[in-house]
Amino acid sequence: MEADLHIIGIDHIQIAMPPGEEDKARAFYEGLLGLREVPKPTHLGARGGCWFEGDGVKIHLGVEADFVPARKAHPGLLVDDLSQLAARLEGAGYSTITDQPLDGFNRRYVNDPFGNRLELMEQR
């Protein structure tokens, strides 16, 4: 292995979703989490799914025919007001689970409309 080769960042994360559920994805990721939907490249659009972006984060939801939610593996999303976001999610019917603080962070978990686990982290 060459010493000068290394990973320099993450461009995006991809999360699976069931076919035909793009409206649910939009309502959650755009409507509740506040990310904006961005167009998929034309050659990928026919596959279904949605792409979302915010400051410093890109989440791609890709359609998986035999979809199974990610219940343990998850992205950790940095948020600026965890209690306000949790209240918004809970008001929309999404339960949040408070977890033990991690060094410098308060955390909660929520499942997206498809059962994928997301960790919401606010710096203390």
C-alpha positions in Angstrom: 0.0 0.0 0.0 1.3 3.4 -0.9 1.7 5.8 2.0 0.4 8.8 0.1 -3.0 7.3 -0.7 -5.8 7.9 1.8 -9.5 8.6 2.1 -10.2 12.3 2.4 -13.9 12.4 3.1 -17.3 11.1 2.4 -19.2 12.4 -0.6 -22.6 10.9 0.3 -24.3 8.0 2.2 -26.8 5.8 0.5 -29.8 4.3 2.3 -32.2 1.7 0.8 -35.9 2.2 0.4 -38.8 0.1 -1.0 -40.0 0.8 -4.6 -42.6 3.4 -5.2 -42.2 5.2 -1.8 -40.5 8.4 -3.0 -43.4 10.6 -1.6 -42.8 9.2 1.9 -39.1 9.8 1.5 -39.7 13.4 0.5 -42.1 14.0 3.4 -39.6 12.8 5.9 -36.2 13.8 4.6 -37.3 17.2 3.1 -40.4 18.0 5.1 -39.2 17.0 8.5 -35.4 16.9 8.4 -35.2 20.0 6.3 -32.9 18.6 3.5 -33.6 19.7 0.0 -34.2 17.3 -2.8 -31.8 17.5 -5.7 -32.3 16.0 -9.1 -30.7 12.6 -9.8 -28.6 12.4 -13.0 -30.8 11.5 -15.9 -29.3 8.1 -16.4 -30.0 7.2 -12.8 -33.5 8.7 -12.5 -35.3 5.6 -14.0 -34.1 3.5 -11.1 -36.4 5.4 -8.7 -35.3 6.8 -5.3 -34.4 10.4 -4.2 -31.4 12.4 -3.4 -31.3 15.0 -0.7 -28.7 17.5 0.4 -28.1 20.0 3.2 -25.1 21.9 4.5 -22.3 19.3 4.6 -24.6 16.2 4.0 -25.8 14.3 1.0 -28.2 11.4 1.5 -29.1 9.2 -1.5 -32.1 6.9 -1.1 -31.9 4.0 -3.6 -34.7 1.6 -4.4 -34.1 -2.0 -3.4 -36.6 -4.6 -4.7 -36.2 -6.9 -1.7 -36.0 -4.1 0.8 -35.0 -4.8 4.4 -34.5 -1.8 6.7 -31.1 -1.1 8.3 -31.9 -1.4 11.9 -28.4 -1.3 13.3 -26.2 0.3 10.6 -27.0 4.0 10.4 -25.7 7.4 9.6 -25.0 9.9 12.4 -26.4 13.2 11.4 -25.2 16.4 13.1 -28.1 18.7 14.0 -28.1 22.2 15.6 -31.3 21.8 17.8 -31.9 18.2 18.8 -34.9 18.9 21.1 -36.7 21.0 18.4 -36.1 18.4 15.7 -37.2 15.6 18.0 -40.4 17.5 18.8 -41.1 18.0 15.1 -40.5 14.3 14.4 -42.6 13.2 17.3 -45.4 15.6 16.3 -45.4 13.9 12.9 -45.7 10.4 14.6 -42.0 9.4 14.6 -40.7 8.1 18.0 -37.3 9.3 19.0 -35.2 7.3 21.5 -32.7 9.2 23.7 -29.4 7.5 24.0 -26.5 8.0 26.4 -24.5 11.1 25.6 -21.3 10.5 23.6 -18.3 12.6 24.4 -19.4 16.1 23.5 -22.8 15.1 22.0 -26.4 14.5 23.0 -28.0 11.9 20.8 -31.4 10.4 19.7 -32.4 7.7 17.3 -35.3 7.8 14.9 -36.4 5.4 12.2 -37.3 6.9 8.8 -40.6 5.9 7.2 -39.0 2.6 6.0 -37.5 1.5 9.3 -34.0 2.7 8.6 -32.2 3.8 11.8 -30.8 7.4 11.9 -28.8 8.9 14.7 -29.3 12.5 15.4 -26.4 14.2 17.2 -26.1 17.7 18.7 -22.8 19.0 19.9 -22.9 20.1 23.6 
